[in-house]
């Protein structure tokens, strides 16, 4: 089946993460379900009509843009494979997107979130370590869930992170996060299988935590801390970057820590007020 070959291409040749592969294939499969004649007879009008139906059905611009990106990638692959001569998506305009920025937590709100964890519970030290790592290292939720014991260097103070596209980067491990991990390790459950032995964060059955579990953990602790903002694990990553820049960290260093390919992405995530940029520029201006 064409979709299976496409999935193999994304995973092996494009080296996309499992989550991205799943999302792309889901979007393409949804389009093919409504247009079984694809790819041979698909037109730009078909794709535009499909996107219009998505948005009419309540799908947001960002999700529609992602669907178009997946469908465009699929047709590019079909061109490579000789299934079709041209990509019909080339004549389809993507939905106009505003700049999306998640809520930034203040330092006090981050402290309240961390302190909201009940360390007396059996899972308390693990949950505290997860939150410390999400914020203190600025990790993506999938990176946190996939952290390996063999990639954590407590004495040296850094973690070896495998990010998007299996790209590797070293991230400094702050004292608070290192202490939280050290406190959790003696209470870490026995791994359920050999393949889970190297995974840092495990549930009570000794199995790796899911991304959904960590999302729910952040939501639960935000409620316990009395935080009214709509936050997710990504909010901690975003807050981490923002606080670093506001305290004078170099944008390029933050880019490296976050694992961004483009510094433009880092600028969007950091969401710094103009006074910070203004002060930084004037302090380093050659004509000051």
GIPEKA-V231682 format. One record per helix or strand of 3 or more residues. SS is the DSSP state (h for helix, s for strand). FROM is the first residue (numbers start at 1). TO is the last residue. If there is no record, write none. Layout:
BEGIN
ss:SS from:FROM to:TO
ss:SS from:FROM to:TO
END
This chain:
BEGIN
ss:h from:2 to:13
ss:h from:18 to:34
ss:h from:44 to:56
ss:h from:61 to:80
ss:h from:88 to:91
ss:h from:107 to:115
ss:h from:124 to:137
ss:h from:141 to:145
ss:h from:149 to:151
ss:s from:158 to:162
ss:h from:164 to:166
ss:s from:168 to:172
ss:h from:175 to:185
ss:h from:194 to:196
ss:h from:211 to:224
ss:h from:233 to:246
ss:h from:251 to:258
ss:h from:263 to:270
ss:h from:274 to:284
END
